[in-house]
């Protein structure tokens, strides 16, 4: 249940317009879920997630939207990073192609301080906040999005992870969180003694979708399309 902090800080928004519908979130939320069901500070994965794609979890079965054409996948206005031209309909499933230009990022987030690049391990072009100093990346409203949680790397904000467990418990307003290494980054992870401690009320994220490994929750993916259809009838588990 890794919390990847979004770098969408200048606008004060941590929501990437539903990009997670396609990208998926293996840490406490599958594709089509915004990741908030796990109580995370912000699980949204798209639009310049400061977590850095190089530390992405192995592919898991997740809930994905189905389609006939790319237009079926669009979730935002024309010119945004989630309109029809940002998707492909591959094998009847939506696949996000990334941002197509910096102009799309600017239109989506409402400020000039964004760029569209494949950076920090992302495999598709993604929107990143721009910066001259690390203070421009910070969101003072979140304990895990302070200036000490970022680097201004190549003129772009890169989230460097949580610094300690206190940040994670404060961000999630719960003592059931810890700051641990996931790959090469420190992330906020939900603690557990059994998978039940990880469960939410949503069928793709209840107890049978988690393992408790080393005292922290590990999302194992959706089990069936029927689980996904409880959230949206057009989603499948893949």
Secondary structure, 3 states (H helix, E strand, C coil): CCECCECCCCCCCCCCCCCHHHHCECCCECCCCCCHHHCCCCCCCCCCECCCHHHCCCCCCCEEEECCCHHHHCCCCCCCCCCHHHEEEECCEEEECCCCCHHHHHHHHCCCCEEEECCCCCCCCEEEEECCCHHHHCCCCCCCCCHHHEEEECCEEEECECCCHHHHHHHHCCCCEEEEEECCEEEEEEECCCHHHHCCCCHHHCHHHEEEECCEEEECCCCCHHHHHCCCCCEEEC
